[in-house]
Amino acid sequence: MKIKLLVMDVDGTLTDGCIYTGSNGEMMKAFDVKDGYAIKHILPELGIVPAIITGRRSDIVACRARELDIEELYQGVADKSRVLQELAAKYRISLEEVAYIGDDLNDLACMKLCGLTACPQDAVEAVRLCANVVCKRNGGHGAVRELIEGYL
């Protein structure tokens, strides 16, 4: 079945999971430009809609999503699987047509629903065991691009 929607976690997936906090409370995260290129340029060529569902809320993530033309951005989400199901309904697709990439325990419920699941190499063990694809690259270091180029 063709994948029509790619849902991504942020911390530990699109980033390396590190959050840099300055003395004035400012935060920074690092994103891989190769992941960004694949999301912005390759996914549209494949006809796949990108989406982000993340448990944290961050202006940094909103800025990055705008940069990559990701319109489906959901932050501060406690129940990621509910949002995932709403997204599938919005696009009138089955969950079998959804790919999901995440790295931690709060991603498992979504991973159990989707047709294709993936995680970065450095994901927690329970997620690695659940994933159809364990990328060779770590989160924030090209795992998303690896998934896009190799499996979508």
DSSP file with accessible surface (Angstrom, degrees, kcal/mol):
  #  RESIDUE AA STRUCTURE BP1 BP2  ACC     N-H-->O    O-->H-N    N-H-->O    O-->H-N    TCO  KAPPA ALPHA  PHI   PSI    X-CA   Y-CA   Z-CA
    1    1 A M              0   0  159      0, 0.0     2,-0.2     0, 0.0     0, 0.0   0.000 360.0 360.0 360.0 139.9    0.0    0.0    0.0
    2    2 A K        -     0   0  112      1,-0.1     2,-0.3     2,-0.0   150,-0.1  -0.517 360.0-123.7 -76.4 135.8    1.3    3.5   -0.9
    3    3 A I        +     0   0   19     -2,-0.2    95,-0.2   149,-0.2    94,-0.1  -0.632  32.8 171.1 -78.1 132.2    2.2    5.8    2.0
    4    4 A K        +     0   0   87     93,-3.2    45,-2.4    -2,-0.3     2,-0.4   0.527  63.3  40.2-116.8 -14.6    0.3    9.1    1.8
    5    5 A L  E     -ab  49  98A   1     92,-1.4    94,-2.9    43,-0.2     2,-0.6  -0.996  59.1-160.9-141.8 130.0    1.2   10.7    5.2
    6    6 A L  E     -ab  50  99A   0     43,-2.9    45,-2.4    -2,-0.4     2,-0.5  -0.968  11.8-165.5-111.8 117.2    4.4   10.8    7.1
    7    7 A V  E     -ab  51 100A   0     92,-3.1    94,-2.2    -2,-0.6     2,-0.4  -0.893   9.6-169.1-104.7 130.7    4.1   11.6   10.8
    8    8 A M  E     -ab  52 101A   0     43,-2.5    45,-2.0    -2,-0.5    94,-0.2  -0.945  18.4-143.5-124.7 140.8    7.2   12.6   12.7
    9    9 A D        -     0   0    7     92,-2.0     5,-0.3    -2,-0.4    45,-0.2  -0.445  17.8-149.2 -81.4 168.1    8.1   13.1   16.3
   10   10 A V    >>> +     0   0    0     43,-0.2     3,-2.4     1,-0.2     5,-1.9   0.806  69.2  63.4-106.3 -74.2   10.5   15.9   17.1
   11   11 A D  T 345S+     0   0   26      1,-0.3    92,-0.2     2,-0.2    -1,-0.2  -0.387 122.7   5.6 -66.2 118.4   12.8   15.4   20.1
   12   12 A G  T 345S+     0   0    4     -2,-0.3    -1,-0.3     6,-0.1   127,-0.3   0.314 135.2  52.9  92.0  -7.6   15.1   12.5   19.4
   13   13 A T  T <45S+     0   0    0     -3,-2.4   127,-2.2   126,-0.2   131,-0.4   0.662 122.2  19.0-120.3 -65.3   13.8   12.0   15.9
   14   14 A L  T  <5S+     0   0    7     -4,-1.6    18,-0.8    -5,-0.3     2,-0.3   0.663 138.1  35.2 -80.5 -18.8   14.1   15.3   14.0
   15   15 A T  B   <S-F   31   0B   0     -5,-1.9   126,-0.2    16,-0.2    16,-0.1  -0.801  93.4-107.7-122.8 173.5   16.6   16.4   16.6
   16   16 A D        -     0   0   44     14,-0.5   123,-0.1   124,-0.3     3,-0.1   0.429  59.8-105.9 -81.7   3.0   19.3   14.6   18.5
   17   17 A G  S    S+     0   0   38      1,-0.3     2,-0.3    13,-0.2    -6,-0.1   0.335  81.8 126.1  91.1  -6.2   17.1   14.9   21.7
   18   18 A C        -     0   0   58     12,-0.1     2,-0.5     2,-0.0    12,-0.4  -0.658  42.1-163.3 -86.7 140.1   19.3   17.6   23.3
   19   19 A I        -     0   0   55     -2,-0.3     2,-0.6    10,-0.1    10,-0.2  -0.988   9.5-151.1-121.7 118.5   17.7   20.8   24.4
   20   20 A Y  E     -G   28   0C 118      8,-2.5     8,-2.2    -2,-0.5     2,-0.5  -0.814  12.4-167.5 -93.5 122.6   20.2   23.6   25.0
   21   21 A T  E     -G   27   0C  89     -2,-0.6     6,-0.2     6,-0.2     2,-0.1  -0.960   6.6-149.7-116.8 124.4   19.1   26.1   27.6
   22   22 A G    >   -     0   0   26      4,-3.1     3,-2.1    -2,-0.5     6,-0.0  -0.321  34.4 -98.5 -84.3 172.0   20.8   29.4   28.1
   23   23 A S  T 3  S+     0   0  120      1,-0.3    -1,-0.1     2,-0.1    -2,-0.0   0.728 124.1  53.3 -65.7 -20.8   21.1   31.3   31.4
   24   24 A N  T 3  S-     0   0  145      2,-0.1    -1,-0.3     0, 0.0     3,-0.1   0.248 124.4-101.1 -96.6  10.9   18.2   33.6   30.4
   25   25 A G  S <  S+     0   0   49     -3,-2.1    -2,-0.1     1,-0.3     2,-0.1   0.428  73.6 146.3  87.9  -1.6   15.9   30.6   29.7
   26   26 A E        -     0   0   96     -5,-0.1    -4,-3.1     1,-0.0     2,-0.3  -0.423  34.4-150.4 -69.4 144.4   16.3   30.7   25.9
   27   27 A M  E     -G   21   0C  85     -6,-0.2     2,-0.3    -3,-0.1    -6,-0.2  -0.895  12.9-170.7-118.3 150.6   16.2   27.2   24.3
   28   28 A M  E     -G   20   0C 124     -8,-2.2    -8,-2.5    -2,-0.3     2,-0.3  -0.983   2.8-173.5-137.4 148.5   17.9   25.9   21.2
   29   29 A K        -     0   0   22     -2,-0.3     2,-0.5   -10,-0.2   -10,-0.1  -0.975  20.5-131.1-135.3 151.4   17.5   22.6   19.2
   30   30 A A        -     0   0   49    -12,-0.4   -14,-0.5    -2,-0.3     2,-0.4  -0.894  19.4-167.9-108.4 132.0   19.5   21.4   16.3
   31   31 A F  B     -F   15   0B  46     -2,-0.5     2,-0.5   -16,-0.1   -16,-0.2  -0.912  26.1-115.5-114.8 146.3   17.8   20.0   13.2
   32   32 A D     >  -     0   0   27    -18,-0.8     4,-2.1    -2,-0.4     3,-0.2  -0.674  14.3-149.6 -82.6 125.5   19.6   18.1   10.4
   33   33 A V  H  > S+     0   0  107     -2,-0.5     4,-2.5     1,-0.2     5,-0.2   0.805  97.0  59.2 -66.7 -26.8   19.4   20.0    7.0
   34   34 A K  H  > S+     0   0  119      2,-0.2     4,-2.0     1,-0.2    -1,-0.2   0.908 105.7  47.6 -69.2 -39.6   19.4   16.8    5.1
   35   35 A D  H  > S+     0   0    2     -3,-0.2     4,-2.5     2,-0.2    -2,-0.2   0.944 111.8  52.2 -59.4 -46.6   16.2   15.7    6.9
   36   36 A G  H  X S+     0   0    3     -4,-2.1     4,-2.7     1,-0.2     5,-0.3   0.895 107.0  51.3 -59.2 -42.7   14.8   19.1    6.1
   37   37 A Y  H  X>S+     0   0  118     -4,-2.5     4,-2.9     1,-0.2     5,-0.8   0.935 111.0  48.1 -60.4 -45.5   15.6   18.9    2.4
   38   38 A A  I  X>S+     0   0    0     -4,-2.0     5,-2.4     3,-0.2     4,-0.8   0.907 113.6  47.3 -63.6 -40.3   13.9   15.5    2.1
   39   39 A I  I  <5S+     0   0    2     -4,-2.5    -2,-0.2     3,-0.2    -1,-0.2   0.942 119.8  37.9 -66.2 -45.6   10.8   16.7    3.9
   40   40 A K  I  <5S+     0   0   74     -4,-2.7    -2,-0.2    -5,-0.2    -1,-0.2   0.843 133.5  18.1 -78.2 -32.9   10.5   19.9    1.9
   41   41 A H  I  X5S+     0   0   79     -4,-2.9     4,-0.8    -5,-0.3    -3,-0.2   0.806 125.3  41.4-113.1 -37.1   11.5   18.6   -1.5
   42   42 A I  I  X<S+     0   0   28     -5,-0.8     4,-1.6    -4,-0.8    -3,-0.2   0.916 108.4  56.5 -83.3 -43.9   11.3   14.9   -1.8
   43   43 A L  H  >XS+     0   0    0     -5,-2.4     5,-2.4     1,-0.2     4,-0.6   0.919 106.2  50.8 -55.9 -45.6    8.0   14.2    0.1
   44   44 A P  H >45S+     0   0   80      0, 0.0     3,-1.0     0, 0.0    -1,-0.2   0.900 107.3  54.2 -60.3 -37.1    6.0   16.5   -2.2
   45   45 A E  H 3<5S+     0   0  154     -4,-0.8    -2,-0.2     1,-0.3    -3,-0.1   0.829 110.4  47.3 -63.0 -30.8    7.5   14.7   -5.3
   46   46 A L  H 3<5S-     0   0   61     -4,-1.6    -1,-0.3    -3,-0.5    -3,-0.1   0.494 114.8-118.2 -86.5  -6.3    6.2   11.5   -3.7
   47   47 A G  T <<5 +     0   0   51     -3,-1.0     2,-0.5    -4,-0.6    -2,-0.1   0.781  66.5 142.7  73.4  28.0    2.8   12.9   -3.0
   48   48 A I      < -     0   0    6     -5,-2.4    -1,-0.2    -6,-0.2   -43,-0.2  -0.884  46.3-138.2-108.0 130.0    3.3   12.4    0.8
   49   49 A V  E     -a    5   0A  41    -45,-2.4   -43,-2.9    -2,-0.5     2,-0.3  -0.709  17.8-140.0 -84.2 128.5    2.0   14.9    3.3
   50   50 A P  E     +a    6   0A  20      0, 0.0    22,-0.7     0, 0.0     2,-0.3  -0.682  24.4 176.9 -87.9 144.2    4.4   15.6    6.2
   51   51 A A  E     -ac   7  72A   0    -45,-2.4   -43,-2.5    -2,-0.3     2,-0.4  -0.990  18.1-150.4-143.3 150.7    3.0   16.0    9.8
   52   52 A I  E     +ac   8  73A   4     20,-2.8    22,-2.3    -2,-0.3     2,-0.4  -0.989  11.6 179.1-122.1 130.7    4.6   16.6   13.2
   53   53 A I  E     + c   0  74A   0    -45,-2.0     2,-0.4    -2,-0.4   -43,-0.2  -0.983  17.2 168.9-127.3 119.5    3.0   15.4   16.4
   54   54 A T        -     0   0    2     20,-2.6    23,-2.4    -2,-0.4    22,-0.3  -0.973  39.4-142.4-135.7 147.3    5.0   16.2   19.5
   55   55 A G  S    S+     0   0   32     -2,-0.4     2,-0.2    21,-0.3    -1,-0.1   0.741  85.7  67.1 -76.8 -25.9    4.5   16.1   23.2
   56   56 A R  S    S-     0   0  102     20,-0.1    20,-1.6    19,-0.1     2,-0.4  -0.543  76.0-134.4 -92.4 163.6    6.4   19.3   23.9
   57   57 A R        +     0   0  176     18,-0.2     2,-0.3    -2,-0.2     3,-0.1  -0.977  33.9 160.6-119.1 129.4    5.5   22.8   22.8
   58   58 A S     >  -     0   0   15     -2,-0.4     4,-1.8     1,-0.1     5,-0.1  -0.967  43.9-147.7-154.5 131.9    8.2   25.0   21.2
   59   59 A D  H  > S+     0   0  145     -2,-0.3     4,-2.4     1,-0.2     5,-0.2   0.804 104.8  63.1 -63.8 -29.4    8.4   28.1   19.1
   60   60 A I  H  > S+     0   0   44      2,-0.2     4,-2.4     1,-0.2    -1,-0.2   0.923 103.6  46.1 -61.0 -44.6   11.6   26.6   17.6
   61   61 A V  H  > S+     0   0    2      2,-0.2     4,-2.8     1,-0.2    -2,-0.2   0.912 110.7  52.6 -67.4 -40.1    9.5   23.7   16.2
   62   62 A A  H  X S+     0   0   17     -4,-1.8     4,-2.2     1,-0.2    -2,-0.2   0.921 110.4  48.9 -61.4 -40.8    6.9   26.0   14.9
   63   63 A C  H  X S+     0   0   61     -4,-2.4     4,-2.3     2,-0.2    -2,-0.2   0.928 112.1  47.7 -63.8 -45.9    9.6   28.0   13.1
   64   64 A R  H  X S+     0   0   37     -4,-2.4     4,-1.8     1,-0.2    -2,-0.2   0.902 109.7  53.2 -63.7 -40.9   11.2   24.8   11.6
   65   65 A A  H  <>S+     0   0    2     -4,-2.8     5,-2.9     1,-0.2     4,-0.3   0.921 109.3  48.7 -61.3 -43.0    7.8   23.6   10.5
   66   66 A R  H ><5S+     0   0  167     -4,-2.2     3,-1.4     1,-0.2    -1,-0.2   0.925 108.8  53.9 -61.4 -43.3    7.1   26.8    8.7
   67   67 A E  H 3<5S+     0   0  104     -4,-2.3    -1,-0.2     1,-0.3    -2,-0.2   0.843 113.5  42.2 -57.5 -36.6   10.5   26.6    7.0
   68   68 A L  T 3<5S-     0   0   12     -4,-1.8    -1,-0.3    -5,-0.1    -2,-0.2   0.323 113.0-116.0 -96.6   8.2    9.7   23.1    5.7
   69   69 A D  T < 5 +     0   0  102     -3,-1.4     2,-0.8    -4,-0.3    -3,-0.2   0.840  57.6 159.2  59.3  35.9    6.2   24.0    4.7
   70   70 A I      < +     0   0   10     -5,-2.9    -1,-0.2    -6,-0.2    -2,-0.1  -0.813  14.0 174.5 -90.1 109.8    4.7   21.5    7.2
   71   71 A E        +     0   0  172     -2,-0.8     2,-1.3   -21,-0.3    -1,-0.2   0.758  63.4  74.5 -86.2 -27.7    1.1   22.6    7.7
   72   72 A E  E     +c   51   0A   7    -22,-0.7   -20,-2.8    -7,-0.1     2,-0.5  -0.697  62.7 153.2 -92.1  88.0    0.1   19.7   10.0
   73   73 A L  E     +c   52   0A  45     -2,-1.3     2,-0.5   -22,-0.2   -20,-0.2  -0.978  17.7 178.6-121.6 122.9    1.9   20.7   13.2
   74   74 A Y  E     +c   53   0A  69    -22,-2.3   -20,-2.6    -2,-0.5     2,-0.3  -0.969   9.4 179.6-128.3 113.0    0.5   19.5   16.6
   75   75 A Q        +     0   0   26     -2,-0.5   -18,-0.2   -22,-0.2   -20,-0.2  -0.788  59.3  27.7-114.8 156.8    2.4   20.4   19.7
   76   76 A G  S    S+     0   0   38    -20,-1.6     2,-0.6   -22,-0.3   -21,-0.3   0.826  78.6 163.7  67.5  32.5    1.8   19.8   23.4
   77   77 A V        +     0   0   18    -23,-2.4     3,-0.3    -3,-0.3    -1,-0.2  -0.743  24.7 178.5 -92.8 120.4    0.0   16.5   22.6
   78   78 A A  S    S+     0   0  107     -2,-0.6     2,-0.8     1,-0.2    -1,-0.2   0.867  82.4  43.3 -83.2 -40.4   -0.5   14.1   25.4
   79   79 A D     >  +     0   0   77      1,-0.2     4,-1.4     2,-0.1     3,-0.5  -0.763  65.9 172.7-109.7  85.0   -2.4   11.5   23.3
   80   80 A K  H  > S+     0   0    6     -2,-0.8     4,-2.6    -3,-0.3    -1,-0.2   0.845  74.6  60.9 -62.7 -34.1   -0.5   11.3   20.0
   81   81 A S  H  > S+     0   0   19      1,-0.2     4,-2.4     2,-0.2    -1,-0.2   0.869 101.1  53.5 -66.3 -33.0   -2.6    8.4   18.7
   82   82 A R  H  > S+     0   0  115     -3,-0.5     4,-2.2     2,-0.2    -1,-0.2   0.950 111.3  45.2 -64.7 -46.1   -5.8   10.4   18.9
   83   83 A V  H  X S+     0   0    6     -4,-1.4     4,-2.5     1,-0.2    -2,-0.2   0.912 111.2  54.5 -64.1 -40.5   -4.3   13.2   16.8
   84   84 A L  H  X S+     0   0    0     -4,-2.6     4,-2.3     1,-0.2    -1,-0.2   0.938 109.2  47.0 -57.8 -46.8   -2.9   10.6   14.4
   85   85 A Q  H  X S+     0   0   98     -4,-2.4     4,-2.2     1,-0.2    -1,-0.2   0.892 110.9  51.9 -65.1 -37.9   -6.3    9.1   13.9
   86   86 A E  H  X S+     0   0  100     -4,-2.2     4,-2.6     2,-0.2    -1,-0.2   0.891 109.1  51.2 -64.1 -38.8   -7.9   12.5   13.4
   87   87 A L  H  X S+     0   0    2     -4,-2.5     4,-2.1     2,-0.2    -2,-0.2   0.919 108.8  49.9 -64.1 -45.1   -5.2   13.3   10.7
   88   88 A A  H  <>S+     0   0    4     -4,-2.3     5,-2.5     1,-0.2     4,-0.4   0.925 112.6  47.7 -60.1 -42.3   -5.9   10.0    8.9
   89   89 A A  H ><5S+     0   0   70     -4,-2.2     3,-1.0     1,-0.2    -2,-0.2   0.912 108.2  55.3 -64.9 -41.0   -9.6   10.9    8.9
   90   90 A K  H 3<5S+     0   0  120     -4,-2.6    -1,-0.2     1,-0.3    -2,-0.2   0.894 115.1  38.3 -58.2 -41.4   -8.9   14.4    7.7
   91   91 A Y  T 3<5S-     0   0   77     -4,-2.1    -1,-0.3    -5,-0.1    -2,-0.2   0.397 109.8-124.8 -91.3   1.7   -7.1   13.1    4.7
   92   92 A R  T < 5 +     0   0  226     -3,-1.0     2,-0.3    -4,-0.4    -3,-0.2   0.921  65.8 131.0  55.0  48.1   -9.5   10.2    4.2
   93   93 A I      < -     0   0   22     -5,-2.5    -1,-0.2    -6,-0.1     2,-0.2  -0.902  59.1-111.5-125.5 159.2   -6.8    7.6    4.3
   94   94 A S    >   -     0   0   50     -2,-0.3     3,-1.8     1,-0.1    21,-0.1  -0.501  30.1-114.1 -83.0 159.8   -6.4    4.4    6.2
   95   95 A L  G >  S+     0   0   44      1,-0.3    20,-2.0     2,-0.2     3,-1.6   0.751 115.6  69.8 -66.4 -20.0   -3.8    4.1    9.0
   96   96 A E  G 3  S+     0   0  112      1,-0.3    -1,-0.3    18,-0.3    18,-0.1   0.739  94.3  56.6 -65.6 -21.3   -2.1    1.5    6.7
   97   97 A E  G <  S+     0   0   26     -3,-1.8   -93,-3.2   -94,-0.1   -92,-1.4   0.271  92.8  91.8 -93.9  11.1   -1.2    4.5    4.4
   98   98 A V  E <   -b    5   0A   0     -3,-1.6    18,-1.7   -95,-0.2    17,-0.8  -0.899  58.3-159.8-110.8 133.1    0.5    6.3    7.3
   99   99 A A  E     -bd   6 116A   0    -94,-2.9   -92,-3.1    -2,-0.4     2,-0.4  -0.899  12.6-167.3-104.9 141.6    4.2    6.1    8.1
  100  100 A Y  E     -bd   7 117A   1     16,-2.2    18,-2.5    -2,-0.4     2,-0.4  -0.996   9.1-170.5-132.3 134.5    5.3    7.1   11.6
  101  101 A I  E     +bd   8 118A   0    -94,-2.2   -92,-2.0    -2,-0.4     2,-0.3  -0.991  23.7 141.4-127.4 125.3    8.8    7.7   12.9
  102  102 A G        -     0   0    0     16,-1.8    21,-0.1    -2,-0.4   -90,-0.1  -0.930  36.4-150.9-151.3 175.3    9.5    8.2   16.6
  103  103 A D        +     0   0   22     -2,-0.3    21,-2.4   -92,-0.2     2,-0.2   0.493  65.3  52.8-132.4  -8.2   12.1    7.3   19.2
  104  104 A D  S >  S-     0   0   65     19,-0.2     3,-2.5    23,-0.1     4,-0.4  -0.774  88.1 -88.1-136.3 175.9   10.5    7.0   22.7
  105  105 A L  G >  S+     0   0  106      1,-0.3     3,-1.4    -2,-0.2     4,-0.4   0.792 117.3  63.8 -56.8 -32.4    7.8    5.3   24.7
  106  106 A N  G 3  S+     0   0   86      1,-0.3    -1,-0.3     2,-0.1   -26,-0.3   0.540  99.2  57.7 -72.9  -0.7    5.2    8.0   23.9
  107  107 A D  G <> S+     0   0    0     -3,-2.5     4,-2.3     1,-0.1    -1,-0.3   0.561  82.5  85.4 -97.0 -14.1    5.4    7.0   20.2
  108  108 A L  H <> S+     0   0   29     -3,-1.4     4,-2.1    -4,-0.4     5,-0.2   0.880  83.0  55.4 -60.3 -43.0    4.5    3.4   20.7
  109  109 A A  H  4 S+     0   0   52     -4,-0.4     4,-0.4     1,-0.2    -1,-0.2   0.920 112.6  44.0 -59.0 -41.6    0.7    3.8   20.6
  110  110 A C  H >> S+     0   0    0     -4,-0.2     3,-1.5     1,-0.2     4,-1.2   0.909 110.1  55.5 -67.1 -41.9    1.0    5.5   17.2
  111  111 A M  H 3< S+     0   0    4     -4,-2.3     3,-0.3     1,-0.3    -1,-0.2   0.848 101.4  57.7 -62.4 -31.6    3.5    3.0   15.9
  112  112 A K  T 3< S+     0   0  157     -4,-2.1    -1,-0.3     1,-0.2    -2,-0.2   0.655 109.7  46.3 -73.4 -11.8    1.1    0.1   16.7
  113  113 A L  T <4 S+     0   0   58     -3,-1.5    -1,-0.2    -4,-0.4    -2,-0.2   0.697  94.8  88.5 -99.6 -24.8   -1.5    1.8   14.4
  114  114 A C  S  < S-     0   0   12     -4,-1.2   -18,-0.3    -3,-0.3   -15,-0.1  -0.429  70.4-132.0 -90.8 156.9    0.4    2.7   11.3
  115  115 A G  S    S+     0   0   25    -20,-2.0     2,-0.4   -17,-0.8   -16,-0.2   0.808  98.2  25.9 -70.4 -33.5    1.2    0.7    8.2
  116  116 A L  E    S-d   99   0A  30    -18,-1.7   -16,-2.2     2,-0.0     2,-0.4  -0.994  72.3-175.1-135.3 126.8    4.9    1.6    8.2
  117  117 A T  E     +d  100   0A   3     -2,-0.4    16,-1.9   -18,-0.2    15,-0.9  -0.957   6.0 171.3-125.5 145.3    6.9    2.4   11.4
  118  118 A A  E     -de 101 133A   0    -18,-2.5   -16,-1.8    -2,-0.4    16,-0.2  -0.948   9.9-170.9-145.2 163.6   10.4    3.5   11.8
  119  119 A C  E     - e   0 134A   0     14,-1.6    16,-2.9    -2,-0.3   -16,-0.2  -0.985  32.5 -97.8-150.9 156.8   12.8    4.8   14.4
  120  120 A P    >   -     0   0    0      0, 0.0     3,-1.8     0, 0.0    18,-0.3  -0.336  43.1-105.3 -67.5 161.0   16.3    6.3   14.6
  121  121 A Q  T 3  S+     0   0   74     16,-2.5    17,-0.2     1,-0.3    15,-0.1   0.845 120.2  52.6 -54.9 -37.1   19.2    3.9   15.5
  122  122 A D  T 3  S+     0   0   76     15,-0.2    -1,-0.3  -110,-0.1     3,-0.1   0.177  80.5 128.5 -93.5  21.5   19.4    5.5   19.0
  123  123 A A  S <  S-     0   0    9     -3,-1.8   -19,-0.2     1,-0.1   -20,-0.1  -0.278  72.4 -84.5 -66.6 160.5   15.7    5.0   19.9
  124  124 A V    >>  -     0   0   53    -21,-2.4     4,-2.3     1,-0.1     3,-0.6  -0.292  43.8-107.8 -66.0 154.8   14.8    3.3   23.1
  125  125 A E  H 3> S+     0   0  116      1,-0.3     4,-2.4     2,-0.2     5,-0.2   0.865 115.9  55.5 -56.5 -43.1   14.7   -0.5   23.0
  126  126 A A  H 3> S+     0   0   45      1,-0.2     4,-1.1     2,-0.2    -1,-0.3   0.884 111.0  45.9 -60.9 -36.9   10.9   -0.9   23.1
  127  127 A V  H <> S+     0   0    0     -3,-0.6     4,-1.9   -24,-0.2     3,-0.3   0.910 109.7  54.0 -71.9 -41.6   10.5    1.4   20.1
  128  128 A R  H  < S+     0   0   69     -4,-2.3    -2,-0.2     1,-0.2    -1,-0.2   0.901 108.8  49.8 -58.6 -40.1   13.3   -0.4   18.2
  129  129 A L  H  < S+     0   0  133     -4,-2.4    -1,-0.2     1,-0.2    -2,-0.2   0.804 113.4  46.1 -70.2 -27.4   11.5   -3.7   18.8
  130  130 A C  H  < S+     0   0   41     -4,-1.1    -1,-0.2    -3,-0.3    -2,-0.2   0.743  93.4  97.5 -85.4 -24.8    8.2   -2.3   17.6
  131  131 A A     <  -     0   0   16     -4,-1.9   -13,-0.2     1,-0.1     3,-0.1  -0.379  61.1-151.9 -74.1 141.5    9.5   -0.6   14.4
  132  132 A N  S    S+     0   0  105    -15,-0.9     2,-0.4     1,-0.2   -14,-0.2   0.818  92.8  34.5 -70.5 -34.4    9.4   -2.1   10.9
  133  133 A V  E     -e  118   0A  11    -16,-1.9   -14,-1.6   -13,-0.0     2,-0.7  -0.990  64.3-166.8-127.8 122.9   12.5   -0.1   10.1
  134  134 A V  E     -e  119   0A  51     -2,-0.4   -13,-0.1   -16,-0.2   -16,-0.0  -0.954  29.6-136.1-104.5 110.0   15.4    0.7   12.5
  135  135 A C        -     0   0    0    -16,-2.9     8,-0.1    -2,-0.7     9,-0.1  -0.259   6.8-133.7 -64.4 154.8   17.3    3.4   10.7
  136  136 A K  S    S+     0   0  177    -16,-0.1     2,-0.2     7,-0.1    -1,-0.1   0.710  87.7  73.3 -77.9 -22.3   21.1    3.2   10.6
  137  137 A R  S    S-     0   0  141      5,-0.1   -16,-2.5     6,-0.1   -15,-0.2  -0.644  83.5-118.6 -95.6 152.6   21.3    6.9   11.5
  138  138 A N    > > -     0   0   67    -18,-0.3     3,-1.9     3,-0.3     5,-1.0  -0.361  44.4 -76.7 -80.4 165.2   20.5    8.5   14.8
  139  139 A G  T 3 5S+     0   0    0   -127,-0.3  -125,-0.2     1,-0.3  -126,-0.2  -0.343 120.5  17.4 -60.5 137.6   17.8   11.0   15.6
  140  140 A G  T 3 5S+     0   0    7   -127,-2.2  -124,-0.3  -124,-0.1    -1,-0.3   0.495 112.0  83.3  76.6   4.2   18.7   14.5   14.3
  141  141 A H  T < 5S-     0   0   98     -3,-1.9    -3,-0.3  -128,-0.2    -2,-0.1  -0.137 120.2 -65.2-132.8  37.1   21.4   13.0   12.1
  142  142 A G  T  >5S+     0   0    3     -5,-0.1     4,-2.4  -128,-0.1     5,-0.2   0.512  90.3 127.3  99.9   6.9   19.6   12.0    9.0
  143  143 A A  H  ><S+     0   0    0     -5,-1.0     4,-2.2  -130,-0.3     5,-0.2   0.911  78.1  50.1 -63.4 -39.7   17.3    9.2   10.2
  144  144 A V  H  > S+     0   0    0   -131,-0.4     4,-2.7     2,-0.2    -1,-0.2   0.933 111.3  47.9 -66.0 -42.4   14.2   10.9    8.7
  145  145 A R  H  > S+     0   0   55      1,-0.2     4,-3.1     2,-0.2     5,-0.3   0.915 108.9  54.8 -63.9 -40.3   15.9   11.3    5.3
  146  146 A E  H  X S+     0   0   33     -4,-2.4     4,-2.4     1,-0.2     5,-0.3   0.927 110.3  46.4 -57.5 -44.6   17.0    7.7    5.4
  147  147 A L  H  X>S+     0   0    1     -4,-2.2     4,-2.4     2,-0.2     5,-0.8   0.947 114.3  47.4 -62.4 -47.4   13.4    6.6    5.9
  148  148 A I  H  X5S+     0   0    2     -4,-2.7     4,-0.9     1,-0.2    -2,-0.2   0.944 119.2  37.9 -62.5 -47.7   12.2    8.9    3.1
  149  149 A E  H  <5S+     0   0  116     -4,-3.1    -1,-0.2    -5,-0.2    -2,-0.2   0.849 125.7  36.2 -75.8 -31.6   14.8    7.9    0.6
  150  150 A G  H  <5S+     0   0   53     -4,-2.4    -2,-0.2    -5,-0.3    -3,-0.2   0.715 129.9  18.9 -96.7 -20.3   14.9    4.2    1.4
  151  151 A Y  H  <5       0   0  122     -4,-2.4    -3,-0.2    -5,-0.3    -2,-0.1   0.516 360.0 360.0-132.6  -9.4   11.4    3.2    2.3
  152  152 A L     <<       0   0   47     -4,-0.9  -149,-0.2    -5,-0.8    -3,-0.1   0.603 360.0 360.0-106.9 360.0    8.8    5.7    1.0
